[in-house]
Amino acid sequence: MNMSLKRAIATLTVCAAGLAGALVTTTPADASKGSDGDRLVRTNLGYKAVVYGTKVIIDGVELRNAKEAFAQQRCTRFAGRDVLKNSTLSLPDNELIKVSAATSHTETYAQDGLKGVRGVSTIADLALGGEFQGVQTPTVSLKGLTSVADSSRKADGTFGHQESFTFEGLRIENLPEQIPQELQDLLDILGSTTGDLVDQVLDLLTSVTGNTIEIPGLGSIGLAGVKSGHAGPHSAASQTYALRLLVDATGHDTVVTLGRARTAISEPVPAGVFHSRAMGLEMFGGNDLLRLGGLQEQSLDCSGSNGKVRTHKIADARVLGGLVNLTGIEYRLMGDQSRNGSASGFVASRIGSLDIPSIGLVVDGITSKVTMRKPQDTTKVERVISTGLARILLNGEEIELPKPGEALDLGDGNILEYRVVKQNWTGAEVKALRLTLPGLIPGGAILELGWAGGHIIPN
């Protein structure tokens, strides 16, 4: 392992350890009631929302512990459900990044015939830059950033969406004499007293290459995306991506994405709602303080996919600079339901090949699948779980494939478990492989690969 990679891993582990004690979150005391104390109202619609205040990526790897003020509204048919999360983020190994008082809120509502789901992300204050190892870097301060995404259905049955993105102030200071023209254009906008400041800043970021403006000596500022939405005859979705800030003055690229809100509403849901997700890898490390991965996790709409199979492919993935390599990643999801209350679907995950060079392990043809079926006039979901492995090589030698539920000792404390299953009356989740690798990174690591989860929730 090269020294730069070792430092990057150490940085990730230290950040995770600090975050475990630094982050504070709160949730509503009673999730079965609306904010005004009213009881939940069951509707004929499916609602879903995901909102977060911050997401942090260090050296290309998402630090999931730092996706804070993370308020998720899992698929539900009930209006009046609230999820509220608050947090304060400070990366202990990076004093150049401080985010305070982030709040995320999602709610499902039914008011005067209007039904919908709303997500709001608010960040009171963000500060980047300052003194680092005796050098004064440029500084960026952002106040009052708010992202809103709202998906709804009116009383007449038509669907709609609304998005907004605002901030109260943005300042960039302590810059060197020579700066890029795009940054000077941004400073000119910030110094102007005419027009809509937010729209002008967004228009500029949208017009430059990569939607990003370099800040010499600190990093860059850019768009994490743009506000967008769509409405059709049976569904609507709304999303607002806010800003993407890069700090590279410490020697480790640290990306902070701020203020994402996404909501969706759909019909019909006579059988219930789908909780169906697929992903290739989850990694836990640093004595369970570090959580990485996902690999473009995919999920179904609450109402399913109208019987159509949705396929998502990823050519390859390098985790932690090549400590773990995956190729041929593919997810497939399907969900269908009938007005008589029956439903069916499946979730499948496939990895063409897994390579962990440090222990000489190669695993080919990793597959997992969960098939669900809910007959009418019942809430119990029938499920079938299947997994597969094509070949395992250890230091170039092919070894015998394990049986479902079996664990293999790979030596040096490394353990491979085949088919890890969790199930209940609404469906099941399966990981094709779980690898326990005490020497992969400081503090050890657990890798879960080929993850497929499928549930049909009747209420």
Secondary structure, DSSP 8 states (H G I E B T S, - for coil): --HHHHHHHHHHHHHHHHHHHH------S-TTB-TTS-B-EEEEEEEEEEEEEEEEEETTEEEEEEEES-EEEEEEEEES-EEEEEEEEE-TT-TTEEEEEEEEEEEEEEETTEEEEEEEEEEEEEEE--EETTEE--EEEEEEEEEEEEEEE-TTS-EEEEEEEE-SEEEEES--S---HHHHHHHHHHT--SS-HHHHHHHHHHHSGGGEEEETTTEEEEES---EEEE-SSEEEEEE--EEEEE-TTSS-EEEEEEEEEEEEE---SS-EEEEEEEEEEEEETTTTEEEE-SS-EE--TT--TT--EEEEEEEEEEGGGTEEEEEEEEEEEEEE-TTS-EEEEEEEEEEEEEEGGGTEEEEEEEEEEEEEE-TT----EEEEEEE--EEEETTEEE----TT-EEEEETTEEEEEEEEEEETTEEEEEEEEEEETTSSTT-EEEEEEEEEEEEE--
